[in-house]
């Protein structure tokens, strides 16, 4: 039995883009409640609050997060804070020499200080309403950037420092290899782990501008047949998530913290693929947060060219995708 509820919801990106906070909208929480979603992950880049030479977080950013947590409680939405871009590591960037979260003291201590700030500020908020997802999508283990020992040490140290302040906070750690591989060495740490729903990558990130070579991917189908003849279908997905089910069997809570397909993949293909993903996750009792609510992976203003959108308070709503998610 999964120790986490089978959450379902969205990533909200008001603090995601570095040096450019867009803020958050109460309507998003209101709509999620009306549609019976119960989870919002908040991926954040530390550059939005960074103070040169200081471990402080800008007060206006903390007040923005305060508001999100209040809205979460008001509308019954669990809030999961995530540092997506951290000192010394971001999945979208190469680690700068001499400033590596996994190996260098300065970025690690800054990273920990941010989590301790959140721990102090929100100590009175129940883990039913708030969780901490420490770092987004660590890459594969390597001698150059991050060994398994580096990862286990940094995650264990950060958890310990949070628990010095708030021993009851629900903490979630992303799997490695971009969230695709569970880390069994952390199973006894008393934290949950997070997987992803971006398989097959050729389908979910077709023509994604930030992915080198994605413009050369073949137009996706579902099931998908790779050039080497390998078939990626529902059974393939099931085999992939069985390793996460094994983690659950060890008493570790699991959630799929991100998933979805970019706007250039055929809408029909996305719906058929996601239907299988959701079926498999449901079978293993694993919740999911779509990336994103508003935007090119989402249900609102996704800019897909092959969707019959519904006018929704001045926005364009993908009703078919919404209804699929609501059935989860």
C-alpha positions as CSV (number, residue, x, y, z in Angstrom):
1,X,0.0,0.0,0.0
2,X,1.3,3.4,-1.0
3,X,2.0,5.5,2.1
4,X,1.1,8.7,0.1
5,X,-2.5,9.4,-0.9
6,X,-3.2,8.9,-4.6
7,X,-2.8,12.6,-5.3
8,X,-3.8,14.2,-8.7
9,X,-3.1,17.7,-9.8
10,X,-0.7,20.0,-11.6
11,X,2.6,21.8,-11.5
12,X,2.0,25.6,-11.0
13,X,4.9,27.6,-12.5
14,X,4.7,31.0,-10.8
15,X,8.3,30.8,-9.5
16,X,9.7,28.4,-12.1
17,X,11.5,30.7,-14.5
18,X,14.7,32.1,-13.1
19,X,14.8,35.8,-12.3
20,X,11.2,36.2,-13.4
21,X,8.4,35.4,-10.9
22,X,5.0,35.3,-12.6
23,X,3.1,34.8,-9.4
24,X,0.1,32.6,-8.8
25,X,-3.7,32.8,-9.3
26,X,-6.3,32.0,-6.8
27,X,-8.6,30.9,-9.7
28,X,-6.3,28.0,-10.4
29,X,-6.9,26.6,-6.9
30,X,-10.6,27.3,-7.2
31,X,-10.9,25.4,-10.5
32,X,-8.8,22.5,-9.2
33,X,-11.2,22.1,-6.3
34,X,-14.2,22.2,-8.6
35,X,-12.6,19.5,-10.8
36,X,-11.8,17.4,-7.7
37,X,-8.0,17.7,-7.9
38,X,-6.1,17.8,-4.7
39,X,-2.4,18.4,-5.4
40,X,-0.2,21.3,-6.6
41,X,3.6,21.0,-7.0
42,X,5.4,24.4,-7.0
43,X,8.7,24.1,-8.9
44,X,10.9,27.1,-7.9
45,X,14.2,28.5,-9.1
46,X,16.3,29.9,-6.3
47,X,17.4,32.8,-8.5
48,X,14.0,34.3,-7.9
49,X,14.9,34.9,-4.2
50,X,18.7,34.9,-4.2
51,X,20.3,37.6,-2.1
52,X,24.0,38.1,-3.0
53,X,26.3,37.0,-0.1
54,X,23.3,36.0,2.1
55,X,21.4,32.8,2.8
56,X,18.2,34.9,3.1
57,X,15.1,34.5,0.9
58,X,13.5,37.7,-0.3
59,X,10.5,38.4,1.9
60,X,8.2,39.2,-1.1
61,X,8.9,35.7,-2.4
62,X,8.1,34.1,1.0
63,X,4.9,36.1,1.1
64,X,4.0,34.7,-2.3
65,X,4.5,31.2,-1.1
66,X,2.5,32.0,2.1
67,X,-0.4,32.9,-0.2
68,X,-0.1,29.6,-2.1
69,X,-0.2,27.6,1.1
70,X,-3.2,29.5,2.3
71,X,-5.0,28.9,-0.9
72,X,-4.1,25.3,-0.8
73,X,-5.7,24.9,2.6
74,X,-8.8,27.0,1.5
75,X,-9.4,24.8,-1.5
76,X,-8.2,21.4,-0.2
77,X,-5.1,21.3,-2.4
78,X,-1.9,19.8,-1.0
79,X,1.0,22.0,-1.7
80,X,4.4,20.5,-2.6
81,X,7.3,23.0,-2.6
82,X,10.1,22.0,-4.9
83,X,13.5,23.6,-5.6
84,X,13.8,23.1,-9.4
85,X,16.8,25.3,-9.9
86,X,19.2,25.0,-6.9
87,X,22.6,26.5,-6.1
88,X,25.0,24.2,-7.9
89,X,22.4,22.1,-9.8
90,X,19.6,22.5,-12.2
91,X,18.5,19.8,-14.6
92,X,18.4,22.4,-17.4
93,X,21.9,23.5,-16.9
94,X,25.4,22.0,-16.7
95,X,27.1,22.3,-13.4
96,X,29.7,25.1,-13.2
97,X,33.1,24.0,-12.3
98,X,33.8,24.6,-8.6
99,X,30.1,25.1,-7.7
100,X,28.5,21.6,-7.6
101,X,25.7,20.9,-5.1
102,X,26.7,17.3,-4.9
103,X,30.4,17.9,-4.2
104,X,31.0,21.4,-2.9
105,X,30.3,22.8,0.5
106,X,29.1,26.4,-0.4
107,X,26.2,25.5,-2.7
108,X,25.1,22.7,-0.4
109,X,25.0,24.9,2.7
110,X,23.0,27.5,0.8
111,X,20.6,24.9,-0.4
112,X,20.1,23.6,3.1
113,X,19.6,27.1,4.5
114,X,16.8,27.6,2.1
115,X,15.0,24.4,3.2
116,X,15.6,25.3,6.8
117,X,14.0,28.7,6.2
118,X,10.9,27.0,4.7
119,X,10.9,24.5,7.6
120,X,10.9,27.3,10.2
121,X,8.3,29.4,8.5
122,X,5.9,26.5,7.9
123,X,6.4,24.3,10.9
124,X,2.9,24.9,12.0
125,X,1.4,23.6,8.7
126,X,0.5,20.0,8.8
127,X,2.1,17.5,6.3
128,X,-1.5,16.8,5.2
129,X,-1.3,20.3,3.6
130,X,2.4,20.8,2.8
131,X,5.4,18.7,1.6
132,X,9.0,19.5,0.6
133,X,10.3,18.0,-2.7
134,X,14.0,18.7,-2.2
135,X,15.5,18.9,-5.7
136,X,14.2,18.4,-9.2
137,X,15.4,15.5,-11.4
138,X,19.0,14.6,-10.5
139,X,20.9,13.3,-13.5
140,X,22.5,9.9,-13.9
141,X,25.2,8.9,-11.5
142,X,28.7,9.8,-12.8
143,X,32.2,10.4,-11.5
144,X,32.2,13.8,-13.1
145,X,29.1,15.3,-11.6
146,X,27.4,13.1,-9.0
147,X,28.1,9.6,-7.7
148,X,25.6,7.6,-5.8
149,X,27.5,8.3,-2.6
150,X,27.4,12.0,-3.3
151,X,23.6,11.9,-3.9
152,X,22.8,9.8,-0.8
153,X,25.0,12.0,1.4
154,X,23.5,15.3,0.2
155,X,19.9,14.1,0.4
156,X,20.5,12.5,3.9
157,X,22.2,15.7,5.2
158,X,19.4,17.9,3.9
159,X,16.7,15.7,5.4
160,X,18.5,15.8,8.8
161,X,18.8,19.5,8.7
162,X,15.1,19.9,8.0
163,X,14.2,17.5,10.7
164,X,16.2,19.4,13.3
165,X,13.5,22.1,12.9
166,X,10.4,20.1,11.9
167,X,10.7,16.4,12.5
168,X,7.2,15.7,11.1
169,X,7.5,17.4,7.7
170,X,6.6,15.2,4.7
171,X,9.8,15.1,2.5
172,X,9.9,13.8,-1.1
173,X,13.1,13.0,-3.0
174,X,13.1,12.7,-6.8
175,X,14.5,9.5,-8.3
176,X,17.8,9.8,-10.3
177,X,18.2,9.6,-14.0
178,X,15.8,12.5,-14.3
179,X,13.3,11.0,-11.9
180,X,13.1,7.7,-13.7
181,X,15.1,5.5,-11.3
182,X,14.2,4.9,-7.6
183,X,17.0,5.1,-5.0
184,X,16.6,2.1,-2.8
185,X,19.5,3.2,-0.6
186,X,17.2,5.9,0.7
187,X,14.3,3.6,1.5
188,X,15.1,3.6,5.3
189,X,15.4,7.4,5.5
190,X,11.6,7.9,6.1
191,X,11.0,10.0,3.0
192,X,8.8,9.5,0.0
193,X,10.2,9.4,-3.6
194,X,9.0,10.8,-6.9
195,X,9.0,9.3,-10.4
196,X,8.1,10.8,-13.8
197,X,5.7,10.2,-16.7
198,X,7.8,11.1,-19.6
199,X,8.2,7.7,-21.3
200,X,8.6,7.4,-24.2
201,X,10.6,10.6,-24.3
202,X,10.2,10.7,-28.1
203,X,6.5,11.1,-27.6
204,X,6.4,13.5,-24.6
205,X,9.1,15.8,-25.8
206,X,8.6,15.8,-29.5
207,X,9.9,19.0,-31.0
208,X,10.5,20.5,-27.5
209,X,12.8,23.5,-28.2
210,X,15.0,22.9,-25.1
211,X,15.7,19.3,-26.0
212,X,18.6,18.9,-28.5
213,X,17.7,16.7,-31.4
214,X,13.9,16.6,-30.6
215,X,13.2,18.2,-34.0
216,X,14.6,15.0,-35.5
217,X,12.3,12.6,-33.6
218,X,9.8,10.7,-35.8
219,X,6.3,11.9,-35.4
220,X,5.0,10.0,-32.4
221,X,2.4,7.2,-32.4
222,X,1.0,5.1,-29.6
223,X,2.0,2.4,-29.1
224,X,5.4,3.7,-30.3
225,X,7.9,1.5,-32.2
226,X,11.5,2.7,-32.0
227,X,14.0,2.5,-34.9
228,X,15.6,-0.6,-33.4
229,X,12.2,-2.3,-33.4
230,X,11.5,-2.0,-29.6
231,X,7.8,-1.5,-28.9
232,X,6.8,1.0,-26.2
233,X,3.3,0.2,-25.1
234,X,1.2,-0.2,-21.9
235,X,3.1,-3.3,-20.9
236,X,6.4,-1.5,-21.4
237,X,5.1,1.2,-19.0
238,X,4.0,-1.4,-16.5
239,X,7.5,-2.9,-16.4
240,X,9.0,0.5,-15.9
241,X,6.7,1.4,-12.9
242,X,7.1,-2.1,-11.3
243,X,10.4,-0.9,-9.8
244,X,8.5,2.0,-8.2
245,X,5.9,-0.5,-6.9
246,X,8.8,-2.4,-5.3
247,X,9.8,0.7,-3.5
248,X,6.2,1.0,-2.2
249,X,6.4,-2.6,-1.0
250,X,9.4,-1.5,1.2
251,X,7.1,1.1,2.9
252,X,8.2,4.1,0.8
253,X,5.5,6.6,-0.4
254,X,5.7,7.3,-4.1
255,X,4.2,10.0,-6.3
256,X,4.7,10.9,-10.0
257,X,5.6,14.5,-9.6
258,X,5.6,15.4,-13.3
259,X,4.2,14.0,-16.5
260,X,2.6,15.0,-19.7
261,X,3.3,15.6,-23.4
262,X,4.4,18.7,-25.2
263,X,2.0,20.6,-27.5
264,X,3.4,19.3,-30.8
265,X,2.5,15.7,-30.2
266,X,-0.9,14.8,-31.8
267,X,-3.7,15.3,-29.3
268,X,-5.2,11.9,-30.1
269,X,-1.8,10.2,-29.4
270,X,-1.4,12.1,-26.2
271,X,-4.9,11.1,-24.9
272,X,-4.3,7.4,-25.8
273,X,-0.8,7.4,-24.3
274,X,-1.8,9.2,-21.1
275,X,-4.8,6.9,-20.7
276,X,-2.4,4.0,-20.4
277,X,-0.1,5.9,-18.1
278,X,-2.9,6.7,-15.8
279,X,-4.2,3.1,-15.8
280,X,-0.8,1.8,-14.9
281,X,-0.2,4.4,-12.1
282,X,-3.7,3.7,-10.8
283,X,-2.9,0.0,-10.7
284,X,0.1,0.7,-8.5
285,X,-1.8,3.4,-6.5
286,X,0.6,6.2,-7.6
287,X,-0.7,9.8,-7.9
288,X,0.4,12.2,-10.6
289,X,0.8,16.0,-11.1
290,X,0.6,17.0,-14.8
291,X,3.2,19.5,-16.1
292,X,1.5,22.0,-16.3
293,X,-2.0,23.5,-15.6
294,X,-1.6,26.5,-17.9
295,X,0.7,26.1,-20.9
296,X,1.9,23.6,-23.5
297,X,1.7,20.4,-21.5
298,X,-1.5,21.5,-19.7
299,X,-5.3,21.7,-20.0
300,X,-5.5,25.5,-20.3
301,X,-4.0,27.7,-23.1
302,X,-1.9,24.8,-24.3
303,X,-1.5,26.2,-27.9
304,X,-2.2,22.8,-29.5
305,X,-3.4,23.2,-33.1
306,X,-5.6,20.0,-33.2
307,X,-7.8,20.6,-30.1
308,X,-11.4,21.9,-30.1
309,X,-11.0,24.2,-27.2
310,X,-13.8,25.3,-24.9
311,X,-14.0,29.0,-23.9
312,X,-13.4,29.1,-20.2
313,X,-13.3,32.5,-18.4
314,X,-11.4,34.0,-21.3
315,X,-9.1,31.0,-21.5
316,X,-9.0,28.0,-23.9
317,X,-9.8,24.8,-22.1
318,X,-8.9,21.3,-23.4
319,X,-12.0,19.5,-22.1
320,X,-11.0,16.1,-23.4
321,X,-7.7,16.1,-21.5
322,X,-9.4,17.5,-18.4
323,X,-12.0,14.7,-18.4
324,X,-9.3,12.1,-18.8
325,X,-7.5,13.4,-15.8
326,X,-10.7,13.7,-13.8
327,X,-11.3,10.0,-14.3
328,X,-8.0,9.1,-12.7
